[in-house]
Amino acid sequence: MKLQHTELPEPSADARAASEALCAIIGAEITARGGWISFARYMELALYAPGLGYYAGGSTKFGGHDAGGDFITAPELSPLFGQALARQVAEILGASQPWVIEVGAGSGRLAAALLPALAALGCAPARYQILELSGELRARQQATLAKLAPQFAGRVEWLDELPQRFSGCLIGNEVLDAMPTHTLRWDGDSSAPRIFEKGVGLENGRLVLSERAATGALLAAAKALPVAPPYASEINLAARAWVAELARRLDAGAMLLIDYGLPRHELYLSGRDGGTLRCHYRHRVHDDPFWFPGLSDITSHVDFTAVAEAGFDAGLEVLGYTSQASFLINCGIGELLLDRQTAAATNAQPGKPPKLGDGETAPGMTQAPPREAPTSADLRARGAVNVLISPGEMGELFKVIALGRGVPSPLLGFARGDRVHAL
């Protein structure tokens, strides 16, 4: 794990003070546990410690440079992402129950796009619930819904925990990558490697990396990976356990999980020695998780093979796995973009463009409306869709997996380009 944090903006005095307070809490726990905690536990505290962790504090996380965010997610780019996703969600609701749970709703923009789109499809959910533990993010989600989808804001309910039983569609966009992950190092001979778990200790009051021999379930999982020492990477046991627990609670329907990651045989290639752990701060990527803890997001790539196995072992069917680009194209994001541009040009309602061909006229018109140059809004929408589906942007980096019970397949989003065979 290289530690680099050059050219990062200097945090404010208040942010530095909050980070110092979090470091004191982390240091106290390290001391109480005999001088060492796993990196997974450190990451959990850095991201979720009440009031001070990255996702529990008051700083802006989501949005562009102008919004002061650290990174931008697909729903922030364009409502077309949520409108396309709505078509897949509607199919799942039609095969189960009209109940949607969104886990980790970020700024609330996905819900603000998804709810009107589902209503337009005649599939408005009877219940739309958001599982969000951060009070600051709940407040931002409520404000976003009140501004962008006020007619639906009163229908949304916030949860502190998942219900014991659930039928419908669960959505997790960029949730798995931020779950606390274990970090490991393989050494020695391939036939009998020595496997060490990286953790966090204290040295002269500073947080430092420290290793111990891996044990238990982590050791077993590490031995099963297709790696040749020397090698270093991550294993996310928390993500596997979370998917398995959701599977046990799902009576009918499906979960849609969208994140950046790879199948196991690609994630643990020799060329990825060093792992995929990364930190995000003010739209800059660095790899020092000890740089002002609590101020940077910490993430790692998702092992989608492990996700599929966790769901399958808990009784779910793997309904589809593909790139975000294929998924959104299958769900008609191109048509939605065209509808939006046509509606804007003719002052029609989005999603209901006039059915006119070249030279045709609508009733009461003497000629077809002239073609107009694209507006700045049109260009922004096109640019956003390009980022969402371009292989060089989010289109290939991000994947979508569907795990479900009692839902017929193939699902719309996986009708073409399904890669389940690659898991």
Backbone hydrogen bonds, N-H to C=O, Kabsch-Sander energy under -0.5 kcal/mol:
donor,donor_aa,acceptor,acceptor_aa,energy
4,Q,2,K,-0.7
8,L,5,H,-0.8
16,R,12,S,-2.5
17,A,13,A,-2.1
18,A,14,D,-2.2
19,S,15,A,-2.3
20,E,16,R,-2.4
21,A,17,A,-2.1
22,L,18,A,-2.1
23,C,19,S,-2.6
24,A,20,E,-1.8
25,I,21,A,-1.5
26,I,22,L,-2.6
27,G,23,C,-3.0
28,A,24,A,-2.1
29,E,25,I,-1.9
30,I,26,I,-2.4
31,T,27,G,-2.3
32,A,28,A,-2.3
33,R,29,E,-1.7
34,G,31,T,-1.5
35,G,30,I,-3.1
36,W,30,I,-0.7
37,I,200,V,-1.8
39,F,198,K,-1.6
42,Y,38,S,-2.1
43,M,39,F,-3.1
44,E,40,A,-2.1
45,L,41,R,-2.2
46,A,42,Y,-2.9
47,L,43,M,-2.0
48,Y,44,E,-2.7
49,A,45,L,-1.8
52,L,49,A,-1.6
53,G,49,A,-3.2
54,Y,46,A,-2.7
55,Y,47,L,-2.9
56,A,47,L,-0.6
56,A,53,G,-0.8
57,G,53,G,-1.9
63,G,71,F,-1.7
67,A,64,G,-0.5
68,G,64,G,-0.5
68,G,65,H,-1.3
69,G,64,G,-1.7
70,D,61,K,-2.5
71,F,61,K,-1.5
76,E,73,T,-0.9
77,L,73,T,-1.1
77,L,74,A,-0.9
78,S,74,A,-1.3
81,F,78,S,-1.3
82,G,78,S,-0.5
83,Q,79,P,-2.2
84,A,80,L,-2.3
85,L,81,F,-2.4
86,A,82,G,-1.9
87,R,83,Q,-0.7
87,R,84,A,-1.0
88,Q,84,A,-0.8
88,Q,85,L,-0.6
89,V,85,L,-2.5
90,A,86,A,-2.9
91,E,87,R,-1.3
92,I,88,Q,-1.7
93,L,89,V,-2.8
94,G,90,A,-2.2
95,A,91,E,-0.8
95,A,92,I,-0.7
96,S,93,L,-1.1
99,W,97,Q,-2.3
100,V,127,R,-2.6
101,I,169,C,-2.2
102,E,129,Q,-2.9
103,V,101,I,-0.5
103,V,171,I,-2.9
104,G,102,E,-0.5
104,G,131,L,-2.6
108,G,105,A,-2.3
112,A,108,G,-2.1
113,A,109,R,-1.5
114,L,110,L,-3.0
115,L,111,A,-2.4
117,A,113,A,-1.4
118,L,114,L,-2.7
119,A,115,L,-2.2
120,A,116,P,-2.3
121,L,117,A,-1.3
122,G,119,A,-1.6
123,C,118,L,-3.1
126,A,98,P,-1.6
127,R,98,P,-1.6
128,Y,155,R,-0.8
129,Q,100,V,-2.9
130,I,157,E,-2.7
131,L,102,E,-2.5
132,E,130,I,-0.9
132,E,159,L,-1.4
135,G,133,L,-0.6
138,R,134,S,-2.2
139,A,135,G,-2.1
140,R,136,E,-1.8
141,Q,137,L,-2.7
142,Q,138,R,-2.6
143,A,139,A,-2.1
144,T,140,R,-2.4
145,L,141,Q,-2.5
146,A,142,Q,-2.2
147,K,143,A,-1.6
148,L,144,T,-3.1
149,A,145,L,-2.1
152,F,149,A,-2.0
153,A,149,A,-1.0
154,G,150,P,-0.5
155,R,152,F,-1.9
156,V,152,F,-0.5
156,V,153,A,-1.1
157,E,128,Y,-2.2
159,L,130,I,-3.1
166,F,249,R,-2.0
168,G,252,A,-1.9
169,C,99,W,-2.5
170,L,254,A,-2.1
171,I,101,I,-2.9
172,G,256,L,-2.6
173,N,103,V,-0.5
174,E,172,G,-0.7
174,E,258,I,-3.4
178,A,175,V,-1.0
179,M,176,L,-1.7
182,H,235,I,-2.4
183,T,198,K,-0.6
184,L,233,S,-3.0
185,R,196,F,-2.5
186,W,231,Y,-3.3
187,D,194,R,-2.7
189,D,192,A,-0.5
192,A,189,D,-0.6
194,R,187,D,-3.1
195,I,193,P,-0.5
196,F,185,R,-2.8
197,E,212,R,-3.4
198,K,183,T,-3.0
198,K,196,F,-0.5
199,G,210,S,-3.9
200,V,37,I,-3.1
201,G,208,V,-3.0
203,E,206,R,-2.4
206,R,203,E,-1.6
208,V,201,G,-2.2
210,S,199,G,-2.2
212,R,197,E,-2.1
214,A,195,I,-2.3
218,L,215,T,-0.8
219,L,215,T,-1.5
220,A,216,G,-2.1
221,A,217,A,-2.4
222,A,218,L,-2.3
223,K,219,L,-2.3
224,A,220,A,-1.1
225,L,222,A,-1.2
227,V,225,L,-1.9
231,Y,186,W,-1.8
233,S,184,L,-1.6
235,I,182,H,-2.3
237,L,235,I,-1.1
238,A,180,P,-0.6
240,R,236,N,-1.2
241,A,237,L,-2.3
242,W,238,A,-2.4
243,V,239,A,-2.3
244,A,240,R,-2.3
245,E,241,A,-2.3
246,L,242,W,-2.4
247,A,243,V,-2.4
248,R,244,A,-1.7
249,R,245,E,-1.1
249,R,246,L,-0.6
250,L,246,L,-1.2
251,D,166,F,-3.0
251,D,249,R,-0.7
252,A,166,F,-0.8
253,G,405,R,-2.7
254,A,168,G,-2.0
255,M,403,L,-2.9
256,L,170,L,-3.2
257,L,255,M,-0.6
257,L,401,I,-2.5
258,I,172,G,-2.6
258,I,256,L,-0.5
259,D,399,K,-2.0
261,G,397,L,-1.4
262,L,302,V,-2.2
266,E,263,P,-1.5
267,L,263,P,-2.4
268,Y,264,R,-2.1
269,L,266,E,-1.2
272,R,269,L,-1.9
273,D,270,S,-1.5
274,G,232,A,-2.4
275,G,232,A,-0.6
275,G,272,R,-2.3
278,R,299,T,-2.5
279,C,286,H,-3.2
280,H,297,D,-1.9
281,Y,284,R,-2.6
283,H,70,D,-1.5
284,R,281,Y,-1.1
286,H,279,C,-2.3
287,D,4,Q,-1.1
291,W,288,D,-1.7
292,F,290,F,-0.9
295,L,292,F,-2.0
297,D,280,H,-2.2
299,T,278,R,-3.0
300,S,177,D,-1.4
302,V,260,Y,-1.9
304,F,262,L,-2.1
304,F,302,V,-1.1
305,T,262,L,-0.5
307,V,303,D,-1.7
308,A,304,F,-2.4
309,E,305,T,-2.5
310,A,306,A,-2.4
311,G,307,V,-2.1
312,F,308,A,-2.7
313,D,309,E,-2.9
314,A,310,A,-0.9
315,G,312,F,-1.9
316,L,311,G,-2.7
317,E,404,G,-3.1
319,L,317,E,-1.1
319,L,402,A,-2.1
320,G,402,A,-1.1
322,T,400,V,-2.2
324,Q,395,G,-0.5
324,Q,398,F,-2.7
325,A,395,G,-2.2
327,F,323,S,-2.4
328,L,324,Q,-2.8
329,I,325,A,-2.5
330,N,326,S,-2.7
331,C,327,F,-1.7
332,G,329,I,-1.6
333,I,328,L,-2.2
336,L,332,G,-2.3
337,L,333,I,-2.1
338,L,334,G,-2.2
339,D,335,E,-3.0
340,R,336,L,-2.2
341,Q,337,L,-2.2
342,T,338,L,-2.7
343,A,339,D,-2.8
344,A,340,R,-2.2
345,A,341,Q,-2.0
346,T,342,T,-1.5
347,N,343,A,-0.7
348,A,343,A,-1.9
352,K,349,Q,-2.1
356,L,354,P,-1.7
360,E,357,G,-2.0
365,M,362,A,-2.2
379,L,375,T,-2.3
380,R,376,S,-2.2
381,A,377,A,-2.3
382,R,378,D,-2.6
383,G,379,L,-2.5
384,A,380,R,-2.4
385,V,381,A,-2.3
386,N,382,R,-2.3
387,V,383,G,-2.0
388,L,384,A,-2.2
389,I,385,V,-1.9
390,S,386,N,-2.3
393,E,390,S,-1.6
394,M,387,V,-2.4
395,G,387,V,-0.6
395,G,390,S,-1.6
396,E,390,S,-0.7
397,L,393,E,-0.6
398,F,394,M,-2.0
399,K,259,D,-3.4
400,V,322,T,-2.9
401,I,257,L,-2.2
402,A,320,G,-2.6
403,L,255,M,-1.9
404,G,317,E,-2.4
405,R,253,G,-2.6
411,L,319,L,-0.5
414,F,411,L,-1.5
415,A,412,L,-1.6
419,R,321,Y,-4.3
422,A,419,R,-2.3
423,L,420,V,-1.7
